Amino acid sequence: MYKIIALDMDGTLLNSQKQITPRTKQAIALAKEQGVRVVLASGRPIDGMRSKLEELELTSDQDYVLHYNGSMVQNVATGEVIYKQIIDGKAAKTIAKLAAELGVNTHAFSQIHGLITPRVSEFTELESKINDGLKITEMDFSELDDDHPIIKTMIVAEPSLLSEAIKKIPAHLHQEFTVVQSAPHFLEFLNTQSNKGVGVKAIADHLGVPASQVMCMGDAENDHHMIEYAGMGIAMANAMEETKRIADYITLSNDEDGVAAAIEKFVL
């Protein structure tokens, strides 16, 4: 019996219209009735997740949420942080300098200023839109203090341009950061101790649940760590090919109620 179900949001829980379908809501509600903890695990900040947490009634002091790709894990109702590993201004400056050299843009999430970018692009505007209109602050990253608390920094660009930029990222940065692609236009740089697998494990350990009783579902590279950690790692039919290769099972797409289908098959 699975006791925790961790769900990525974009491309997994949400369909192409960024909606949770009635069938998916019902499957999640029935799983909760059986005592299963349902956890949303996203690269979004928590403010960009609250409307969906409320829609699924995952807002009690028994509910936990994993945001910023596992950089922070907390109790939804009390705000108690059970896991946190972030980076700093020095790291953000390094990544912004690299982005400029590669001809792409960057943005970051500051604990003080929120969503920051040296230049507002369509992809930072998309980040804001995805996160329910999160305010964007234009800021020269070179002015950040080295110890400024940064949750994560991202290189953002049109997919083909980003793919070329990824090929040119120095190898040492893959040692200094957890580097994951969360969408065709987003590449994320996190603390080396941050990823969705670590975040889900923090919740499972906190609740005394073994990995064998955890199910995780996702569609992209930033979901790989939790898919590999879980006793049942599930990829969506719309997932990246590499994501499908590491999964234990491939469900239907996010536009075919894939989350509901997997919950119905393995939990209900």
LINUR-V446646 format. One record per pair of residues at least 6 apart in sequence whose ideal C-beta (glycine too) atoms are under 7 Angstrom apart, sorted by sequence separation. I is the first residue (numbers start at 1). J is the second residue. If there is no record, write none. Layout:
# LINUR-V446646
I | J
I | J
This chain:
# LINUR-V446646
7 | 13
14 | 20
15 | 21
32 | 38
53 | 59
74 | 80
99 | 105
109 | 115
110 | 116
128 | 134
173 | 179
181 | 187
182 | 188
227 | 233
244 | 250
252 | 258
13 | 20
31 | 38
42 | 49
66 | 73
74 | 81
99 | 106
117 | 124
155 | 162
204 | 211
251 | 258
74 | 82
107 | 115
108 | 116
128 | 136
157 | 165
179 | 187
180 | 188
218 | 226
227 | 235
235 | 243
40 | 49
64 | 73
65 | 74
72 | 81
73 | 82
107 | 116
218 | 227
235 | 244
252 | 261
28 | 38
64 | 74
73 | 83
96 | 106
107 | 117
155 | 165
179 | 189
204 | 214
216 | 226
251 | 261
13 | 24
64 | 75
65 | 76
95 | 106
106 | 117
216 | 227
251 | 262
40 | 52
53 | 65
64 | 76
72 | 84
105 | 117
106 | 118
115 | 127
124 | 136
177 | 189
178 | 190
235 | 247
40 | 53
63 | 76
71 | 84
115 | 128
177 | 190
178 | 191
216 | 229
233 | 246
234 | 247
237 | 250
61 | 75
63 | 77
71 | 85
105 | 119
178 | 192
200 | 214
216 | 230
233 | 247
234 | 248
237 | 251
71 | 86
177 | 192
180 | 195
215 | 230
233 | 248
234 | 249
235 | 250
236 | 251
237 | 252
238 | 253
49 | 65
61 | 77
92 | 108
105 | 121
120 | 136
178 | 194
200 | 216
214 | 230
215 | 231
219 | 235
227 | 243
232 | 248
237 | 253
238 | 254
59 | 76
60 | 77
61 | 78
107 | 124
178 | 195
214 | 231
215 | 232
216 | 233
217 | 234
218 | 235
219 | 236
232 | 249
234 | 251
236 | 253
38 | 56
40 | 58
49 | 67
58 | 76
59 | 77
105 | 123
120 | 138
211 | 229
213 | 231
216 | 234
228 | 246
236 | 254
46 | 65
115 | 134
117 | 136
211 | 230
212 | 231
215 | 234
217 | 236
219 | 238
220 | 239
221 | 240
224 | 243
227 | 246
38 | 58
107 | 127
114 | 134
115 | 135
211 | 231
219 | 239
220 | 240
223 | 243
227 | 247
46 | 67
114 | 135
115 | 136
116 | 137
117 | 138
118 | 139
166 | 187
219 | 240
221 | 242
237 | 258
45 | 67
96 | 118
115 | 137
118 | 140
221 | 243
224 | 246
236 | 258
44 | 67
45 | 68
53 | 76
114 | 137
116 | 139
118 | 141
162 | 185
220 | 243
113 | 137
219 | 243
39 | 64
40 | 65
41 | 66
42 | 67
43 | 68
159 | 184
162 | 187
218 | 243
5 | 31
39 | 65
43 | 69
113 | 139
159 | 185
196 | 222
200 | 226
39 | 66
158 | 185
196 | 223
198 | 225
28 | 56
157 | 185
197 | 225
201 | 229
234 | 262
156 | 185
196 | 225
197 | 226
200 | 229
156 | 186
195 | 225
196 | 226
5 | 36
7 | 38
9 | 40
25 | 56
197 | 228
20 | 52
124 | 156
154 | 186
155 | 187
197 | 229
3 | 36
4 | 37
5 | 38
6 | 39
7 | 40
8 | 41
9 | 42
123 | 156
154 | 187
2 | 36
3 | 37
5 | 39
7 | 41
8 | 42
123 | 157
154 | 188
188 | 222
232 | 266
4 | 39
6 | 41
9 | 44
20 | 55
121 | 156
154 | 189
219 | 254
20 | 56
152 | 188
153 | 189
112 | 149
152 | 189
183 | 220
110 | 148
111 | 149
152 | 190
182 | 220
110 | 149
181 | 220
9 | 49
110 | 150
111 | 151
181 | 221
182 | 222
68 | 109
109 | 150
180 | 221
181 | 222
108 | 150
109 | 151
180 | 222
217 | 259
9 | 52
109 | 152
108 | 152
96 | 141
108 | 153
217 | 262
108 | 154
106 | 153
107 | 154
93 | 141
106 | 154
92 | 141
93 | 142
106 | 155
107 | 156
106 | 156
93 | 144
104 | 155
105 | 156
215 | 266
92 | 144
104 | 156
105 | 157
104 | 157
89 | 144
89 | 145
90 | 146
99 | 155
89 | 146
104 | 161
88 | 146
89 | 147
92 | 150
95 | 153
104 | 162
88 | 147
89 | 148
91 | 150
6 | 66
88 | 148
95 | 155
88 | 149
89 | 150
92 | 153
104 | 165
88 | 150
91 | 153
123 | 185
86 | 149
87 | 150
102 | 165
45 | 109
86 | 150
86 | 151
87 | 152
87 | 153
102 | 168
72 | 151
71 | 151
51 | 132
71 | 152
48 | 130
48 | 131
68 | 151
69 | 152
47 | 131
48 | 132
68 | 152
47 | 132
44 | 130
45 | 131
48 | 134
44 | 131
47 | 134
95 | 189
87 | 190
87 | 191
86 | 191
85 | 191
85 | 193
85 | 194
69 | 180
69 | 182
83 | 199
69 | 188
71 | 190
83 | 202
10 | 130
71 | 191
82 | 202
69 | 190
71 | 194
70 | 194
82 | 206
69 | 194
70 | 195
69 | 195
70 | 196
73 | 199
69 | 196
70 | 198
70 | 199
73 | 202
66 | 196
73 | 203
66 | 199
66 | 200
66 | 203
43 | 182
64 | 203
43 | 188
69 | 222
41 | 196
41 | 199
41 | 200
39 | 203
37 | 207
43 | 222
41 | 226
6 | 200
4 | 203
4 | 204
4 | 209
12 | 217
3 | 209
12 | 218
12 | 219
6 | 214
11 | 219
4 | 213
8 | 217
11 | 220
3 | 213
4 | 214
5 | 215
6 | 216
7 | 217
8 | 218
2 | 213
8 | 219
1 | 213
2 | 214
2 | 215
8 | 223
6 | 226
12 | 236
11 | 236
11 | 238
2 | 232
36 | 267
31 | 263
24 | 257
27 | 260
23 | 257
24 | 259
28 | 263
21 | 257
24 | 260
27 | 263
31 | 267
23 | 260
27 | 264
31 | 268
30 | 268
15 | 254
16 | 255
14 | 254
15 | 255
27 | 268
12 | 254
11 | 254
13 | 259
12 | 259
7 | 259
5 | 263
2 | 266
2 | 267
